[in-house]
Amino acid sequence: MSTLAIRGRFFDFIDDPWKHVGREAEAARFLPDGLLVIEDGLIADFGPFAEVAPRHAGVAITVIEDRLILPGFIDGHIHFPQTRVLGAYGEQLLPWLQKWVFPEELKYRDRDYAREGAGRFFDDLLAAGTTTCQAFTSSSPVSTEELFEEAGRRNMRVIAGLTGIDRNAPAEFLDTPENFYRDSKALIARYHRQGRNLYAITPRFAFGASHELLAACQRLKQEHPDCWVNTHISENPTECRGVLEQHADCDDYLGVYEKYGLVGPKFSGGHGVWLSDGEFRRMSASGAAVVFCPCSNLFLGSGLFRIGRATDPAHRVKMSFGTDMGGGNRFSMLNVLDDAYKVGMCNNTLLDGSVDPARKDLAEAERNKMSPWRSFWSITLGGAEGLCIDEMVGNFQPGKEADFVALDWNGGPLAQRWHQSLLAPESGPETMEQAADVLFAIMMVGDDRAVAQTWVMGERLYSRD
C-alpha cells in the first residue's frame, strides 16, 4: 500500500453555504496547519497536523508552503472537441455552432487528431486546477474513445459520452438514431465504471434531436439506469423557440426531456438561462441538476442565469458550474467564478424595485450574491453533489479520492501583494475569514497563474514551476 501525507493550509466544505444565510462560514472548514494522509490514491485521514500526525508515525510528509489547498475543481459542462476553437469570434449560439464548432468537431473523426486534442485538453484542465469534468465529445465514437483513454492514462475522473445529433447541423456531421444507439451501447460496455470513467447518455440538445434519437436515449437509460444523462437546456431564445416548433406536443424545453424519461437525479442540463419558474420547480422535484455556465452565457450573449431562483430553498435545484469551453472563453473555473459574481450583480440590478417593482424580491437578491463561500463550494463539493459524485470527490473526507489544487495567493496579477495588508498577513491567511477574503481576491483578480500545483489521486500531475 502506497502512503503519503501532505501538510499545509487546507480549505474545504462540509455543507452547503446557501443553507446558512448570514453565517456561511459554518459550511466551510479551514485548517491553517493540516495534514492529509493518502493511501493508494484515497484519503485515509485528515485534520489538524497536531492531531493526525501522531496516528501516522513514519509516513513521509510533503510540505506545501505558502499555498491554500482546496479540493480539485469540478467542471460540470465542457466540450472536449472545441479546444482548438477557443476564442473564435462568438456571434450568437446557433450561427457560432454552424461557422466554427461543427466543422472543427468533424475533424475529431481522425484518431490522431482526436488523440492530440485529448492531450491538450487534459493539459489545460490540470493547469487550471480542474481534476474532474463532465464533457461533451462529438458525433464520432473516435472522439469519445480518445477522451476516455487519455483520462485513464492520467487517472482522472470524467463523465462523458457519445454526443447524439441528427438535426440542424451539416449533413456530414449528423448521425442516425440507430447508429447512436449501437455505438453508445458499445461505449458503455467498454468504458462505464472502468477506472474513473463514468458514462453519460448525451443528446447534444433537443434542437438537434429527432423523436427517434430521443427515444434511443430513453431506451439506453432504461437499459443502463446507472448511466448519467448530459445535455443542454434553454440556452438561447432562438434555440428555445426552435425546440418547441420541433416538439409541438411539449409545453416547454424541459418537457421534451421529461417526455422521454431522461429527467432525474443523474440528469444535468447546461445553461438553463431561460428556464421558467415551473421548470425550475419540476427539476427540483425530480432531483435533476442545472449547470451554470456564465462565461459562455456572456460570450455568446445568451443571457443571465437566475442564480437566486435556482437556489430558492422552497424549490432548490441541484447546481454545478461549468466553463462550457469553447463557448466559454477560458478553461479556468476561477474565471467562471469571476463571471458568476458579475451575473449575480446584474441580476440584482434587474430585481431592484426602482427598475421594476413587480420583480422586487429581496430574498432572491440575497441568493444572487456569489460570496467566496458559495463560489468555491459550487466548484468543489457543490459541483460534486450536482453531478451525483459527491461520495467520490468534492472535499477532504476520508474515503474520497485525493484530488486537490494548491493555490498561490500571490500568483499572476496578485503578485503585487497590494491586498496583503487588508486581507491577510504577509505569511498567508490564519483564520477562516482571512482565507475567504483571499479566495475572493483570487477568483476576482487571479487567473491560471494562481494554480501552483494540481494533484490527482495523490499524485502531482501539474506544477506551474
N, C-alpha and C positions, 0 to 999 in steps of 0.2 A: 504494500500500500504506500503510495506516494503522499507525503505530508509536508506542508509548508505553512508558514504563517506570515501575515502582513501586519505591520504596525504603522499606525498613522492616525490622522484625523478622519473620522467617518461621519457621514450624514445619510440617513435613510428614513423611511416612513413605515409606521406600523398601523396607520389608519388613514381615512380619507379626510383631508382638511376642510372640504366643503361641509362636512358634518359638524365642524367646530367653529362656527362663525364667531369671530371676535377672539378666539383662543386657538388659532390654527396650529400653534406650536405644539399643542398636545398630541397632534397626529404624527409628529416627527421625533427623530432620535439623533442626538449629536454626541459623539464621543471625542473629546479633544485628544485623548490618548487611548486608542482602542487597539484590539488585536483580533484579527480574522484568521481562523485556523481552517485550512483546506485539506481535505483528504480525497484523493482521486477526483479532483475537479469539483467536489461538492463541499458546501460549508459545513464544517463539523462543530465549530464553536465560534462564539462572537460575544464581545463585551469589553468592558474596561480592561486595559492591559494588566493592571494590578490584580484583577480577579481571574482572568483567563490564563495568563502566563504560567502560574504555578500548576495548573492542570495539564500542562503540555511541556514538561521539562525535557530539554534536549532537542526540541524541534527548531530547525533553522528558521530564523526570523529575517525577513526583508523589511527594512525600514523605508517608508516613502515619506520624505520630509517636504515641508513647505507646499503641501498639496491638500486638497479636500477630496476625499474618496467617496464616491457615490455608486450605487448600483448602475450597471451598464444601461445606456439609454435604449428605449424601445421605439422603433419607428413603425407605426401601425399601418402605413399606406405609402408605398413607394413602387416605382416602375423600373425594374431591372434593365429592360432593353432601351431605356431612354437616357442612359448615362452619357452617350455621345451627342445628344441634342440639348444638353443642359445649357440654358442661356439663349436658345433660339428665339427669335422675335415672337412675342407672345400672341397677339391678336386675341380673339375670344376662343373658347374651348373647341367648338366643332371645326372651324377653319384651321385652327392650330393643329388639330389631330390630322386633318387631311394634308396639310402642307408639309409638316415636319415629322410627325410621330409615326404614322403608318408606313411611310417609305423607309424610315430608319428601322422600325421593328421587323420589316420584311428581311433585312439583312441577317437577322438572327436565325434564319433557317440554315445558314452556313455554320457548321460546328466550330471551325477555327475562329470565326468572327465572334461567335457567342462565347467561346471559352476565354478569349482575350478580354471581352467585355465583362465577363464574370469576375475575372481577376481585378480589373479596375474598379468594379462596383464594390467589392468587399474591401479593397484597399481604402476606398473613400469612406465607407461606413466606419471602419475602425479608426481612421484619422479623425472622424467626427465624434468618437466616443460611443457609437451605436454598436451594440452587441447582439441585438435581436431585431428582426424585421419581418413584417408581413408584406410580401412582394407580389406584384403582377409580373407575369412573363409576357409571352406573345401567343399568337395563334399557332405557333410551331412547337411541337413537342421537344425539338432540339434545345430551344432556349430554356425550357423547364428542366430538362435533364442537366444542362450545364450549370444552372443555378444551384440545384441540389448537390451536384458533385463538388462544386467549389465550396459550398457551405460545409460539406462533410470533411473536406480536406482541412478546413480551418476550425472544425468542431463548433460552428456557430449555430444557434437556434434560429430557424427560419420557418415561416408559414408561407406556402406558395402553391401554385397550381397552374395548369394549362389554362390560358385565357380564351374564353369562348366568345366568338363574334361571327354572325352570319348575315348582318345587315349594316348598311350605312358606312361602308368602308370600301376601298378599292377591291375589285373582284379578286385579284390575286392574293389579297390579304384574308379573305373570308374563308371560313371552314364550314363544313356541313355538320348538322347535329349528330349524324351517325358517326362521323369521324371523331368529333369531340367526345362523345360518349366512349367510344372504343379506346381512344388514346388516353383519356382520363382514367379509365379502369386500369390500364396497364401501368400508368404512372403511380396510381395509388398503391398498387401491389408492390411496386418496386421501391417506393420512397417513403410512404407514410409510416411514421414512427421508426424509421431506420436511422440510427444515430439520433441526432437532434432535429431531424426533419419532420415537419407536420404538413399535411396536405390540405389545401383549400380548394373546394369546388368553386370555380371562378368564372361566372358570366361577366364579361367586361362591364357592361351596363345594359339596362333594359332597352335603351335606344338602339343598341346593336344586337338585340336578341329576338329571334322569332319565337312564336309559341312553341315550336318544336324544340328549339335549343333550350328554352327554359324547362320544358318537360323532361329533356335529357338531364338537366341539372337536378330536377326533382327526383328522378329515378336514381341518380348517383347518390343523392343524400339519403334516400330510403335504404339503399343497399349498403351504404357506408356512413351510418349515423355518427360515427366518431370523427368524421372529417369536418373541417371548418367550411364556411361559405364566405367568400370575399368578393365585393363588388363596389360599384359606385351608386350613389343615390342623390338626386335633387341637387346637382352641382350648378347648373346653368339654366336660366329661364327658357332659352330656345330648346335645350335638351329636354326639359320637363314637358314642354308643350308637345314635342315630338313623341315622347313616350306615351302620352295619353291618346294621341292620334293613332298610334300603332296598337294600343291595348285599350280600346274604347270601352271594354266591359269593366274596367277598373276606375275607381274614383280618384285615385292619387298614385304617386310613384311607388310608395311602399306597398300599396295594394297589389302591384304586379308581382312582387316577390312573395307576398303572402299567398297569392293565388296558387303558387307552385310549391308551397310548404317549405320555403327556404328561410323564413324569419324565425329566429330563436336564439338561444344562448351563445352559439358559436357563429352567428351571423354578424358581419360588420359591413356597414355601408360608408364609403368615403364621401366626405364633404357635408352633405345634409344642409346646405345653405338655405334651401327653400322648403324645408320640411314644415308642414303645418303643425299647429298645436296638437291636433288629433293624431297625426303620425308620430309625434314625439311620445304621446301617451301610449300608443299601441306598441311602440318599440320598447318602452319601459316595461309594459306588462309582459312582453314576450321574453325579456332578457337579452334582446339584441343590442348591439353597440353601434355608435356612430364614430367616425374617425375625423377629427377636426384637422384641416389642412390649411392653415392661414396663409402660408407663403404662396401656395398655388392659387387660393381663392383671390388673393390680391393681385398676383402676377397676371392672371387671365381675366381679371375683372369680374369674377363670378358673384361676389357679394360678401356680406358679413355674417358669419355663422353666429347664431344666438346662444352664446355660452350660458347666459343666465337662464334661458328657457330649458336647455338640456340638463341643467343641474337643479331644476326645481325639485325640492325634496318630496313633493306630492307625487311626482311622476318622473323620478330620476332615471335618466338614460345612461347606461354604461358608455364610457367615452375613452378613446385613445387619441393620441396626437400623431400626425404623420407629416413628412416632408412633401409627399407627392412629387418627389423628383422624377422627371424633369419638368412637369408643370410648376412645381416648386423650384425655386432657383438656387437651392442650397441642399447639401447633404446633411447639414448640421441641425440637430434638434435644438441647439441653443438659439439659432436663428428662428426656428419655429416658435419658440417661447417669446422671442422679441416681437414677432408679428402678432402672436396671440394676445399679448398685452395691449398692443395698439388697437386690435379689433375690439377688445373689450371696452377700451376707452371710447371708441367711435360708437359702439352700441349704446353706451350710456349717454352720449350726446343725443342720439335718436330718442332715448327714453325720457329726456329732460322735459319736464312739464311745460316749460316755456316754448318748446317747439311743437309738441303735440300732446296736450293734456290727456287725451284718451289713452295714450300709451304709457303714461307715467306709472311706474311700478318700482318702488324703492327696493323691494326685496330682490327683484330681478337685477336691478342695477348693482346691488351689493354682490350678487353672484357673478356678475360680469368681470369683476376685478381679478386680474391674474397676479396674485401675490406670489412671492417666491415659494411659499409652501404649496399652493395649488399648482403652480407651474411645474416644479420638479417632481411632485407626486404624479403628475399627468404623464411624464415621460419615463417613470420608473414603475412603482407599484400600481399606480392607476392605469398606466398603459397595459401592464400585465393583466390586471383584472378585466379590462375592456376586451382583451383577446382571449380570455379564459386560460391563461397560462401562469396565473399568479401562484400556483403550487410549485412552479418550476423556477421562476425568476421574479425580480422586482424589488427585493430588499435583502438584508443580510441575515435572514432567519436560517438557523441550522437546517440542513436537508436540502436547501435550494442550491442551484448551480452558481458557481463562483464567478460571475461576470461582473466586472466593475470598471469604473473610469476614474482616473486621478486628474483633477482639475487644478490648473495653475492660476491663482487669483492675480498674478502679475503677467499673464500671458497676453501677447498681442497688444491691442490698444490699452490694456490695463497696466502695461509696463511702466507708465509714467508715475504710477503709485500715488496719483492725486487723491485717491479715495481713502488711503490707509488711515489718515488721522481721523477721518469721520466714521469709518465703518468697522475697523478692527486694528489691533496693534500691529506694529511692523512685523512681528513674528507670525501673524495669522490669527484667525478667529479663535476665541477662547470660550465663548458662550453660544447658546443656541441662537439668540437674536443676532449676534455678530455674524455667525455662519449664514443665516438667512439674508442678511444685508449684503454679504459678499456674493452669495449666489445670485441675488437680484442684479448686482452690478455686472456679474459675468454674463447673465442672459441678455442684458440690455446693451452692454458695451463690447462684450467679448465676441470671439469667433473661434474657428477651429484651432487657433494658436493657444487657446486656453486649455485644450486637451493635451495633457502631458504624456499620459500612458493609457492604454486600453488593454484589459485583461479578459480572457475568455476561458472559462473552466479552470481557473487558477494558473493560466499560462499567459505571459505578457506577449501579445501579438502586435502591439504598436507602441512605439516610443517616439515622441516628437524629436528627440535628440539623436 
